[in-house]
């Protein structure tokens, strides 16, 4: 088994205190210019050592897909939650991410007794919980949630690519890569773009200014 003891530290510590149903919670998609933010919550069996389990950002896409299938098979419970582009625009990406996490946790059956959450902030649920900065690298439960969230969002962006193929969403998943920024400059934003994010906002502002000058 190649899971480090450190990855089980927080999980085992809580279980030794009597927490039987511990859920790890994480999100994917805070940084992209387009698409939803997706969160996942996972309750793993106690003492699970899943080979290759790690922060989703530190493993390949192929490995993430394989681990996601394994996690779904062995988890006591798992669920995902999504906040839409519209919700991101209305409440900002931070609050939308917390809402997606709340939705993921609310979808767990059985319900968890304690939450380990990646990041600095708690979510709006009446459950004992502990935020952990960099939690996807120190907690097996959070690492599992990070993989489910990332794989789920990647699949959603592949569907978005079918709807708007000119942007290349299947390749960059909405992140501000040079190819995505070039497509944005050529085609302008689509309904999946986040109008409040700088490159999209700047395109919209330039378009508005240009239309204003033409009208004059």
C-alpha positions as CSV (number, residue, x, y, z in Angstrom):
1,X,0.0,0.0,0.0
2,X,1.3,3.4,-0.9
3,X,-0.9,5.6,1.2
4,X,1.3,7.5,3.7
5,X,0.5,7.4,7.4
6,X,0.1,11.1,7.2
7,X,-2.9,10.9,4.9
8,X,-4.7,8.9,7.6
9,X,-3.7,11.0,10.5
10,X,-6.7,13.3,10.9
11,X,-9.2,10.6,9.9
12,X,-7.8,8.1,12.4
13,X,-7.5,10.7,15.1
14,X,-11.2,11.5,14.9
15,X,-12.2,7.8,14.7
16,X,-10.2,7.1,17.9
17,X,-12.4,9.8,19.5
18,X,-15.5,7.8,18.6
19,X,-16.5,9.3,15.2
20,X,-17.7,6.4,13.1
21,X,-19.1,8.3,10.1
22,X,-16.5,10.8,9.0
23,X,-17.0,12.7,5.7
24,X,-14.3,14.4,3.8
25,X,-15.5,17.4,1.7
26,X,-13.8,19.2,-1.2
27,X,-14.6,21.2,-4.3
28,X,-13.3,21.5,-7.8
29,X,-13.6,24.5,-10.2
30,X,-13.0,27.7,-8.2
31,X,-10.5,29.0,-10.7
32,X,-12.0,28.4,-14.2
33,X,-13.5,31.2,-16.3
34,X,-16.4,28.9,-17.2
35,X,-18.6,26.1,-15.9
36,X,-20.0,25.2,-12.5
37,X,-18.2,24.6,-9.3
38,X,-18.6,21.0,-8.1
39,X,-18.1,19.6,-4.6
40,X,-18.0,16.1,-3.3
41,X,-18.5,14.5,0.2
42,X,-17.2,11.0,0.9
43,X,-17.4,8.7,3.9
44,X,-14.7,6.0,3.7
45,X,-14.5,2.8,5.7
46,X,-12.3,3.1,8.8
47,X,-8.6,2.2,8.2
48,X,-8.9,2.1,4.4
49,X,-5.6,2.1,2.5
50,X,-6.4,2.8,-1.1
51,X,-3.3,2.6,-3.3
52,X,-2.5,5.8,-5.1
53,X,-5.0,7.9,-3.1
54,X,-3.8,11.5,-3.0
55,X,-4.7,15.1,-3.7
56,X,-6.5,15.0,-7.1
57,X,-4.1,17.7,-8.4
58,X,-1.1,15.5,-7.8
59,X,-2.2,12.5,-9.9
60,X,-2.9,12.0,-13.6
61,X,-6.4,12.2,-15.2
62,X,-6.2,8.4,-15.9
63,X,-5.4,7.6,-12.3
64,X,-8.1,10.0,-11.1
65,X,-10.7,8.1,-13.2
66,X,-9.6,4.8,-11.9
67,X,-9.5,6.0,-8.2
68,X,-13.0,7.6,-8.6
69,X,-14.4,4.2,-9.7
70,X,-12.8,2.5,-6.7
71,X,-13.9,5.1,-4.2
72,X,-17.5,4.9,-5.4
73,X,-17.4,1.1,-4.9
74,X,-15.9,1.0,-1.5
75,X,-17.2,4.2,0.1
76,X,-19.9,3.9,2.8
77,X,-21.5,6.9,1.1
78,X,-20.6,9.6,-1.5
79,X,-22.4,12.5,-3.0
80,X,-21.8,15.5,-5.2
81,X,-23.2,19.0,-5.1
82,X,-23.1,21.7,-7.8
83,X,-23.4,25.4,-7.9
84,X,-24.3,26.8,-11.3
85,X,-22.7,29.7,-13.2
86,X,-25.7,31.8,-12.3
87,X,-25.2,31.1,-8.6
88,X,-21.5,31.9,-8.9
89,X,-22.5,35.3,-10.4
90,X,-25.1,36.1,-7.8
91,X,-23.2,35.1,-4.7
92,X,-19.5,35.0,-5.7
93,X,-17.3,32.0,-6.1
94,X,-16.5,31.6,-2.4
95,X,-20.1,31.4,-1.3
96,X,-21.0,29.3,-4.3
97,X,-18.3,26.8,-3.4
98,X,-19.5,26.5,0.2
99,X,-23.1,26.0,-1.1
100,X,-21.9,23.2,-3.4
101,X,-20.2,21.6,-0.4
102,X,-23.4,21.9,1.7
103,X,-25.4,20.3,-1.1
104,X,-22.9,17.4,-1.3
105,X,-23.0,16.7,2.4
106,X,-26.8,16.9,2.5
107,X,-26.9,14.2,-0.2
108,X,-25.0,11.6,2.0
109,X,-26.9,8.6,3.2
110,X,-26.1,7.7,5.9
111,X,-25.6,11.2,7.2
112,X,-22.1,11.9,8.6
113,X,-21.3,12.6,12.2
114,X,-18.3,14.9,11.5
115,X,-16.9,16.8,8.5
116,X,-13.3,17.4,7.5
117,X,-13.4,20.2,5.0
118,X,-10.7,21.3,2.6
119,X,-9.9,25.0,3.1
120,X,-10.4,27.6,5.8
121,X,-14.1,27.8,6.2
122,X,-16.9,25.8,7.7
123,X,-20.2,25.2,5.8
124,X,-23.7,26.1,6.9
125,X,-24.8,22.8,8.4
126,X,-25.4,21.9,12.0
127,X,-22.7,19.3,12.1
128,X,-19.3,19.2,13.9
129,X,-16.7,20.1,11.4
130,X,-13.1,21.1,11.0
131,X,-11.6,23.0,8.1
132,X,-8.1,21.9,7.0
133,X,-6.0,24.1,4.8
134,X,-4.4,21.7,2.2
135,X,-6.7,19.0,3.6
136,X,-6.6,17.0,0.3
137,X,-3.0,16.3,1.0
138,X,-3.3,15.3,4.7
139,X,-6.7,13.5,4.9
140,X,-7.7,10.3,3.1
141,X,-11.4,11.3,3.3
142,X,-10.8,14.8,1.8
143,X,-8.4,13.3,-0.9
144,X,-11.2,10.9,-1.9
145,X,-13.7,13.8,-2.1
146,X,-11.2,15.9,-4.1
147,X,-11.0,13.1,-6.7
148,X,-14.8,12.6,-7.0
149,X,-15.3,16.4,-7.3
150,X,-12.6,16.8,-10.0
151,X,-13.7,13.8,-12.1
152,X,-17.3,14.8,-11.9
153,X,-16.6,18.4,-13.0
154,X,-14.3,17.2,-15.8
155,X,-17.1,15.0,-17.1
156,X,-19.5,18.0,-17.0
157,X,-17.0,20.1,-18.9
158,X,-16.8,17.4,-21.6
159,X,-20.6,17.8,-22.0
160,X,-20.2,21.6,-22.2
161,X,-17.6,21.0,-24.9
162,X,-20.3,19.3,-27.0
163,X,-22.6,22.3,-26.5
164,X,-19.9,24.9,-27.3
165,X,-17.1,23.2,-29.1
166,X,-15.3,26.4,-30.2
167,X,-13.9,27.0,-26.7
168,X,-12.2,23.6,-26.2
169,X,-13.7,23.0,-22.8
170,X,-12.9,19.3,-22.9
171,X,-9.2,20.1,-23.0
172,X,-8.9,22.9,-20.5
173,X,-12.1,22.4,-18.4
174,X,-12.7,26.2,-18.4
175,X,-9.4,27.2,-16.9
176,X,-7.7,30.3,-18.4
177,X,-5.2,28.6,-20.7
178,X,-3.8,30.4,-23.7
179,X,-6.0,28.4,-26.0
180,X,-9.1,29.3,-24.0
181,X,-8.2,33.0,-23.8
182,X,-7.7,33.0,-27.5
183,X,-11.1,31.4,-28.1
184,X,-12.6,34.0,-25.8
185,X,-11.1,36.8,-27.7
186,X,-12.4,35.4,-31.0
187,X,-15.9,34.3,-30.1
188,X,-16.6,36.2,-26.9
189,X,-18.2,34.6,-23.9
190,X,-20.9,31.9,-24.0
191,X,-23.6,31.4,-21.4
192,X,-21.3,29.1,-19.5
193,X,-18.7,31.8,-18.9
194,X,-18.5,33.6,-15.5
195,X,-19.1,37.2,-16.3
196,X,-17.5,38.4,-13.0
197,X,-14.1,36.8,-13.7
198,X,-11.6,39.2,-15.1
199,X,-10.9,38.1,-18.7
200,X,-14.6,37.6,-19.3
201,X,-15.5,40.8,-17.5
202,X,-12.9,42.7,-19.5
203,X,-14.2,41.4,-22.8
204,X,-17.8,42.4,-21.8
205,X,-16.6,45.9,-20.7
206,X,-14.7,46.4,-24.0
207,X,-17.7,45.3,-26.0
208,X,-19.9,47.7,-24.0
209,X,-17.5,50.6,-24.6
210,X,-17.2,49.8,-28.2
211,X,-21.0,49.7,-28.6
212,X,-21.2,53.0,-26.7
213,X,-18.7,54.7,-29.1
214,X,-20.6,53.3,-32.2
215,X,-23.9,54.7,-30.8
216,X,-22.3,58.1,-30.4
